[in-house]
């Protein structure tokens, strides 16, 4: 899941879309990436699945990851704070990876997920995410449009 997330997040526009959803709506980027990862594997997730995933990591995320992110964002990206800000960004990414691992352990299926053959249930997974996060599905439209073009390519690349 981590390799997939890094590859998807690095695609043009994806990081900006995800961070906008995080900043404007409080949506957890790792939950977005989880829904996309499941879709890339041909797995449809429900609102309940996403609630269970988030329930397994919410306290941990809120006590460790979010405070670090908030502190990093207070630091300037120039002058004497630049090195500290960069080190905090690296620590934040390490915690993001831990969070994804915990999400995977909490909700991995028995056996392996499919490899993405067939139709990819991206829009269904994002709709479930919108319901789980109690946001309007239209808020995810730009992301859905971007990912619809990227997921088939990533499935064949990874």
TANORWO-V862849 format. One record per helix or strand. SS is the DSSP state (a for helix, b for strand). FROM is the first residue (numbers start at 1). TO is the last residue. Records with the same first field share a line. If there is no record, write none. Layout:
SS=FROM-TO + FROM-TO
//
This chain:
a=2-9 + 14-25 + 29-40 + 47-74 + 79-107 + 122-133 + 137-157
//
